[in-house]
């Protein structure tokens, strides 16, 4: 039985293995199907509460006219039990996209998404707009969701992200500040354990995009954010690299880590603390069109400045020159270390990604990433949840998407696995 969830992110298929090792033989123990056959399903997130109950939040887009409408669906279930679901905004002119979910220790799930307006005949002016970020929670999910922030008519919004630890939950999302043109900034909102909001990144005028945030919460309930910064006219020119702010709202405490990472890393960052909270970890990947490289950076959370207290290590992939990293990285906290999961494609074996997993403790040697899948039917986007079983073992659950083998995604299913 899973007793305690330590980190939340998005999965379709779950693989469960013991901490610090890779299971050599993995067997499925059950499946829950969430897919509506009239809809194309994608963008699924999952969280697990203290009782092992799964909370999922996913979107489905219609395969029949009007053709592109999407709806958001919250589900709560245990394997082998009926699925309790609620559908948000099933209409012809709005899309619910970019879902994410996190759960408190008390079992209350918080979920967040973007509202996208479909260019239908009644609203031709709405094409391509992402004006509002919404959130709700599982205690009040049957009520109207809360508009978190209206970002304006011409604003650009990246997928909002949410994280929880204990009874604290934060949301971070990208907005355009009024009057600042196309430059974007990041805002945070605390939605559990207190209520406050503000800017994560500076709001001074500048020709920069602040984007692709990742967040972690420490044992004291403090928010830690990593994100990417690049020039407006050249997304490959990462002018300020990755930023980290361990005291949200205090711009003097903003740490620019570009002197360590530079413009080499173009993918979205991942961030996590270990269970004890004494080390903060970042994971970065190279642009997926180049040779694949993954690096993990680590530092004490109260002194994460470039210098002797910050270290980094490369993740070892066999035949690393041939590997590409098409999807995001995931980090999850373990006892005295973190777990890393991601998908990678090898030029020598074709376009299908495989799932890789490794664990790392600060100061250790470069970890070897083990291939968990070796499957011709996998798609990208590995995600991970970490939980503790009845014997106190930390168990990483690695998730990924399945393909139907014809270029599209198959049914949305949750597959619990146990190492044999």
C-alpha positions as CSV (number, residue, x, y, z in Angstrom):
1,X,0.0,0.0,0.0
2,X,1.2,3.5,-0.8
3,X,1.1,5.7,2.3
4,X,2.7,9.0,1.5
5,X,3.1,11.0,-1.8
6,X,6.1,13.2,-2.0
7,X,5.9,14.7,-5.4
8,X,3.2,15.1,-8.1
9,X,3.3,15.3,-11.9
10,X,1.7,13.9,-15.1
11,X,1.5,10.2,-16.0
12,X,-0.4,7.8,-18.2
13,X,1.3,4.6,-17.3
14,X,2.9,3.9,-13.9
15,X,6.0,1.8,-13.3
16,X,6.9,1.1,-9.6
17,X,10.3,0.1,-8.5
18,X,12.4,0.1,-5.3
19,X,14.4,3.2,-4.4
20,X,18.0,3.3,-5.6
21,X,17.7,0.3,-8.0
22,X,16.1,-0.6,-11.3
23,X,13.7,-3.6,-11.3
24,X,14.9,-6.2,-13.8
25,X,11.4,-7.7,-14.1
26,X,8.3,-5.5,-14.0
27,X,4.7,-7.0,-14.1
28,X,1.4,-5.1,-14.4
29,X,-1.1,-5.5,-11.6
30,X,-4.1,-3.8,-12.9
31,X,-5.5,-1.1,-15.2
32,X,-8.1,1.7,-15.0
33,X,-9.3,3.2,-18.3
34,X,-10.5,6.8,-18.3
35,X,-10.9,7.4,-22.0
36,X,-14.1,8.4,-23.7
37,X,-14.1,6.8,-27.2
38,X,-15.7,9.9,-28.8
39,X,-12.7,12.0,-27.7
40,X,-9.0,12.0,-28.4
41,X,-7.3,12.0,-25.0
42,X,-4.0,13.7,-24.1
43,X,-2.5,15.8,-21.4
44,X,-3.0,13.7,-18.3
45,X,-1.8,14.5,-14.7
46,X,-2.0,12.2,-11.7
47,X,-1.6,12.5,-7.9
48,X,-1.8,9.8,-5.2
49,X,-3.0,10.6,-1.6
50,X,-2.0,9.0,1.7
51,X,-4.5,6.2,1.3
52,X,-3.2,5.3,-2.2
53,X,-6.2,6.8,-3.9
54,X,-5.4,8.1,-7.4
55,X,-6.5,11.6,-8.4
56,X,-6.3,12.3,-12.2
57,X,-7.0,15.4,-14.2
58,X,-6.9,15.1,-18.0
59,X,-8.2,16.7,-21.1
60,X,-10.1,15.1,-24.0
61,X,-10.7,16.7,-27.4
62,X,-13.7,15.8,-29.6
63,X,-13.1,13.7,-32.7
64,X,-16.5,14.8,-34.3
65,X,-17.8,18.3,-35.2
66,X,-17.3,21.0,-34.0
67,X,-14.0,19.2,-34.2
68,X,-11.6,20.8,-31.8
69,X,-13.4,21.5,-28.5
70,X,-11.7,20.1,-25.4
71,X,-13.0,19.3,-22.0
72,X,-11.3,18.8,-18.6
73,X,-12.1,15.8,-16.5
74,X,-11.3,15.2,-12.8
75,X,-11.3,11.5,-11.7
76,X,-10.8,9.9,-8.3
77,X,-10.4,6.1,-7.9
78,X,-8.6,3.1,-6.5
79,X,-7.6,0.3,-8.8
80,X,-10.5,-2.2,-9.1
81,X,-13.0,0.3,-7.8
82,X,-15.5,2.5,-9.7
83,X,-14.2,5.8,-11.1
84,X,-15.8,9.0,-9.7
85,X,-15.5,11.7,-12.4
86,X,-16.6,15.3,-13.0
87,X,-16.4,17.1,-16.4
88,X,-15.6,20.8,-16.6
89,X,-16.9,22.9,-19.4
90,X,-18.0,20.5,-22.1
91,X,-19.1,23.1,-24.7
92,X,-18.4,24.0,-28.3
93,X,-16.4,27.1,-28.0
94,X,-13.9,26.7,-25.2
95,X,-10.9,24.3,-24.8
96,X,-9.6,23.2,-21.4
97,X,-5.9,22.6,-21.8
98,X,-2.7,22.2,-19.9
99,X,-4.0,20.3,-16.8
100,X,-2.0,19.7,-13.7
101,X,-2.9,18.3,-10.3
102,X,-1.4,18.0,-6.8
103,X,-2.8,16.5,-3.5
104,X,-2.4,17.6,0.1
105,X,-1.6,15.1,2.9
106,X,-5.3,15.5,3.9
107,X,-6.4,14.1,0.6
108,X,-7.7,17.3,-1.0
109,X,-6.6,17.5,-4.6
110,X,-6.0,20.9,-6.3
111,X,-6.1,21.1,-10.1
112,X,-5.3,23.9,-12.5
113,X,-5.7,24.5,-16.2
114,X,-5.9,27.1,-19.0
115,X,-9.0,28.2,-20.8
116,X,-8.6,28.5,-24.5
117,X,-11.3,30.1,-26.8
118,X,-12.1,28.1,-29.9
119,X,-12.7,30.3,-33.0
120,X,-16.3,29.3,-33.6
121,X,-18.9,31.2,-35.6
122,X,-20.2,33.1,-32.5
123,X,-16.7,34.1,-31.3
124,X,-14.4,34.5,-34.4
125,X,-12.2,37.0,-32.6
126,X,-11.2,34.5,-29.9
127,X,-8.8,32.3,-31.9
128,X,-5.6,31.4,-30.2
129,X,-6.3,33.2,-26.9
130,X,-5.5,31.8,-23.5
131,X,-7.0,34.5,-21.3
132,X,-7.7,32.8,-18.0
133,X,-6.0,30.3,-15.6
134,X,-8.5,28.4,-13.5
135,X,-8.1,26.2,-10.4
136,X,-10.4,24.2,-8.2
137,X,-10.1,21.6,-5.5
138,X,-11.8,18.3,-4.8
139,X,-13.7,19.5,-1.8
140,X,-15.5,22.1,-4.0
141,X,-15.1,20.7,-7.5
142,X,-18.8,20.6,-8.2
143,X,-18.9,24.4,-7.8
144,X,-17.7,26.8,-10.4
145,X,-13.9,26.9,-10.6
146,X,-12.0,29.9,-9.5
147,X,-10.5,32.2,-12.2
148,X,-6.9,32.6,-11.0
149,X,-5.7,35.4,-13.2
150,X,-7.0,37.0,-16.4
151,X,-3.9,37.6,-18.4
152,X,-5.3,40.0,-21.0
153,X,-6.4,39.9,-24.6
154,X,-2.9,39.6,-26.1
155,X,-1.2,37.7,-23.3
156,X,0.8,34.5,-23.8
157,X,0.4,31.8,-21.2
158,X,2.6,28.7,-20.8
159,X,1.0,25.6,-19.0
160,X,0.4,26.5,-15.4
161,X,2.0,24.1,-12.9
162,X,1.1,23.2,-9.3
163,X,2.9,21.4,-6.5
164,X,2.0,20.4,-2.9
165,X,3.8,19.3,0.2
166,X,2.1,18.6,3.5
167,X,-0.9,21.0,3.5
168,X,0.7,23.7,1.3
169,X,0.1,24.1,-2.4
170,X,1.3,26.7,-4.9
171,X,0.5,27.5,-8.6
172,X,3.0,29.2,-10.9
173,X,2.0,30.5,-14.4
174,X,3.3,32.8,-17.2
175,X,1.6,36.1,-18.0
176,X,2.1,39.3,-20.1
177,X,2.3,42.4,-17.9
178,X,0.0,45.2,-19.2
179,X,1.9,47.8,-21.2
180,X,5.0,45.7,-21.5
181,X,4.5,44.3,-25.0
182,X,5.3,40.7,-25.7
183,X,7.7,40.2,-22.7
184,X,6.3,37.6,-20.3
185,X,6.7,37.2,-16.5
186,X,5.9,34.6,-13.9
187,X,3.3,34.9,-11.1
188,X,2.7,32.6,-8.2
189,X,-0.5,31.9,-6.2
190,X,-0.7,30.0,-2.9
191,X,-3.9,28.1,-2.8
192,X,-3.5,26.0,0.3
193,X,-1.8,26.6,3.7
194,X,-2.3,30.3,3.3
195,X,-3.3,32.6,0.5
196,X,-1.0,35.1,-1.2
197,X,0.2,36.0,-4.7
198,X,2.8,38.0,-6.5
199,X,5.5,38.1,-9.1
200,X,8.1,35.3,-9.2
201,X,10.2,37.0,-11.8
202,X,11.1,40.7,-12.0
203,X,8.5,42.9,-13.8
204,X,10.9,45.5,-15.2
205,X,10.7,46.2,-18.9
206,X,12.9,43.9,-20.9
207,X,13.1,42.0,-24.2
208,X,12.8,38.6,-22.5
209,X,10.5,35.7,-22.2
210,X,10.3,34.1,-18.7
211,X,8.8,30.7,-19.4
212,X,8.6,27.0,-18.6
213,X,8.5,27.2,-14.8
214,X,9.0,24.3,-12.5
215,X,8.4,24.4,-8.7
216,X,9.2,22.6,-5.5
217,X,8.1,23.1,-1.9
218,X,10.4,22.5,1.0
219,X,9.5,21.1,4.4
220,X,8.9,24.6,5.8
221,X,6.4,25.3,3.1
222,X,8.7,27.7,1.1
223,X,8.3,27.8,-2.6
224,X,11.3,27.2,-4.9
225,X,11.0,28.0,-8.6
226,X,13.2,27.3,-11.6
227,X,12.4,28.7,-15.1
228,X,14.0,29.6,-18.4
229,X,14.7,33.0,-19.9
230,X,15.3,33.8,-23.5
231,X,15.3,36.7,-25.9
232,X,12.0,37.6,-27.6
233,X,13.4,37.4,-31.1
234,X,15.5,34.3,-30.6
235,X,14.3,31.5,-28.4
236,X,17.6,29.6,-28.9
237,X,19.5,32.5,-27.3
238,X,19.0,31.8,-23.6
239,X,20.3,35.2,-22.5
240,X,19.9,34.6,-18.8
241,X,19.8,30.9,-18.5
242,X,17.9,29.3,-15.7
243,X,16.8,31.4,-12.7
244,X,16.0,30.2,-9.2
245,X,14.2,32.2,-6.5
246,X,14.1,30.6,-3.1
247,X,12.3,33.6,-1.5
248,X,9.4,34.4,-3.7
249,X,8.5,38.1,-3.8
250,X,12.0,39.3,-2.7
251,X,13.7,40.3,-6.0
252,X,17.0,40.9,-4.2
253,X,17.1,37.1,-3.4
254,X,16.7,36.1,-7.1
255,X,19.6,33.9,-8.1
256,X,20.8,34.0,-11.7
257,X,22.5,30.7,-12.5
258,X,23.3,31.5,-16.1
259,X,27.0,31.8,-15.2
260,X,26.9,28.1,-14.5
261,X,24.6,26.8,-17.2
262,X,24.8,29.4,-20.0
263,X,22.9,29.2,-23.2
264,X,23.7,25.5,-23.8
265,X,20.5,24.1,-22.2
266,X,17.3,24.9,-24.0
267,X,14.8,22.5,-22.5
268,X,12.4,23.2,-19.6
269,X,14.1,22.7,-16.2
270,X,13.0,20.3,-13.5
271,X,13.4,21.0,-9.8
272,X,13.1,19.0,-6.5
273,X,14.4,18.7,-3.0
274,X,15.3,15.4,-1.4
275,X,13.0,14.2,1.4
276,X,15.2,15.6,4.1
277,X,15.2,19.0,2.4
278,X,18.9,19.7,2.8
279,X,19.7,19.7,-1.0
280,X,17.9,21.4,-3.9
281,X,18.3,19.7,-7.3
282,X,17.8,21.0,-10.8
283,X,17.8,18.9,-14.0
284,X,18.5,20.4,-17.4
285,X,18.6,18.9,-20.9
286,X,20.2,20.1,-24.1
287,X,18.0,21.1,-27.1
288,X,16.4,17.9,-28.4
289,X,17.8,18.5,-32.0
290,X,21.3,18.1,-30.7
291,X,23.1,15.2,-29.1
292,X,21.3,14.4,-25.9
293,X,22.8,15.6,-22.6
294,X,21.3,15.7,-19.1
295,X,22.9,17.4,-16.2
296,X,21.8,17.6,-12.5
297,X,22.8,20.6,-10.4
298,X,22.6,20.5,-6.6
299,X,23.1,23.1,-3.8
300,X,21.9,23.8,-0.3
301,X,18.5,25.5,-0.7
302,X,19.5,28.5,1.5
303,X,22.7,29.2,-0.5
304,X,22.1,28.2,-4.1
305,X,24.6,30.7,-5.6
306,X,27.1,29.8,-8.3
307,X,30.3,28.9,-6.5
308,X,31.9,26.2,-4.4
309,X,28.6,25.1,-2.7
310,X,27.0,24.3,-6.1
311,X,27.9,21.1,-7.9
312,X,26.8,19.4,-11.1
313,X,27.0,16.0,-12.6
314,X,26.2,14.5,-16.0
315,X,23.8,11.6,-16.4
316,X,25.5,8.7,-18.2
317,X,23.6,7.4,-21.2
318,X,25.1,4.6,-23.3
319,X,26.0,5.8,-26.8
320,X,25.3,9.3,-25.5
321,X,26.3,10.9,-28.8
322,X,23.2,9.4,-30.5
323,X,20.6,10.2,-27.9
324,X,18.0,13.0,-28.2
325,X,15.8,14.2,-25.4
326,X,12.4,15.2,-26.9
327,X,10.4,15.5,-23.8
328,X,10.7,17.2,-20.4
329,X,12.6,15.9,-17.4
330,X,11.1,14.8,-14.1
331,X,12.6,14.9,-10.7
332,X,11.1,13.4,-7.5
333,X,12.4,13.5,-3.9
334,X,13.8,10.3,-2.3
335,X,15.5,9.7,1.0
336,X,18.9,11.5,0.8
337,X,18.7,11.7,-3.1
338,X,16.4,12.4,-6.0
339,X,15.0,10.3,-8.8
340,X,15.2,11.3,-12.4
341,X,13.0,10.2,-15.3
342,X,12.9,11.2,-18.9
343,X,12.3,9.9,-22.5
344,X,15.1,9.7,-25.0
345,X,15.4,8.7,-28.7
346,X,18.4,7.0,-30.2
347,X,19.2,7.7,-33.9
348,X,20.3,4.1,-34.3
349,X,17.0,2.6,-33.2
350,X,14.4,4.8,-34.8
351,X,12.1,7.6,-33.7
352,X,10.4,5.9,-30.8
353,X,11.5,7.1,-27.4
354,X,12.4,4.9,-24.5
355,X,12.0,5.7,-20.8
356,X,15.1,6.2,-18.6
357,X,15.4,6.3,-14.9
358,X,18.2,7.1,-12.5
359,X,18.7,8.2,-8.8
360,X,21.3,10.6,-7.6
361,X,22.6,11.9,-4.2
362,X,24.5,15.2,-4.0
363,X,28.2,14.8,-4.4
364,X,28.0,11.4,-5.9
365,X,29.4,10.2,-9.2
366,X,27.5,10.5,-12.5
367,X,24.6,8.1,-12.4
368,X,23.9,5.6,-15.1
369,X,20.4,5.9,-16.5
370,X,18.6,2.5,-17.0
371,X,16.2,1.9,-19.8
372,X,12.8,0.9,-18.4
373,X,10.9,0.3,-21.6
374,X,12.7,-0.8,-24.7
375,X,9.3,-0.7,-26.4
376,X,8.3,0.2,-29.9
377,X,4.9,1.7,-28.8
378,X,5.9,4.4,-26.3
379,X,5.6,8.1,-26.7
380,X,7.2,11.0,-24.9
381,X,6.7,12.8,-21.6
382,X,7.9,10.7,-18.7
383,X,6.6,11.9,-15.4
384,X,7.1,10.6,-11.9
385,X,5.4,10.4,-8.5
386,X,7.3,9.1,-5.4
387,X,5.5,7.4,-2.5
388,X,6.5,5.4,0.6
389,X,5.2,1.9,1.3
390,X,4.2,0.3,4.6
391,X,7.9,-0.8,5.2
392,X,9.2,2.8,4.8
393,X,10.7,2.2,1.3
394,X,10.5,5.1,-1.1
395,X,9.1,3.8,-4.4
396,X,9.4,5.9,-7.6
397,X,6.4,5.6,-10.0
398,X,7.6,6.5,-13.5
399,X,4.9,7.4,-15.9
400,X,4.7,7.8,-19.7
401,X,2.4,7.9,-22.7
402,X,1.4,4.9,-24.8
403,X,0.9,5.1,-28.6
404,X,-1.6,3.2,-30.7
405,X,1.2,2.4,-33.1
406,X,-0.5,4.5,-35.9
407,X,0.9,7.9,-34.9
408,X,-1.9,8.8,-32.4
409,X,-2.4,8.2,-28.7
410,X,-4.3,5.3,-27.4
411,X,-6.7,5.1,-24.5
412,X,-6.0,7.0,-21.3
413,X,-5.2,4.2,-18.8
414,X,-3.5,4.1,-15.4
415,X,-1.4,0.9,-15.1
416,X,0.0,0.2,-11.6
417,X,3.1,-1.9,-11.6
418,X,5.1,-3.8,-9.0
419,X,8.7,-5.0,-9.3
420,X,8.8,-8.8,-9.0
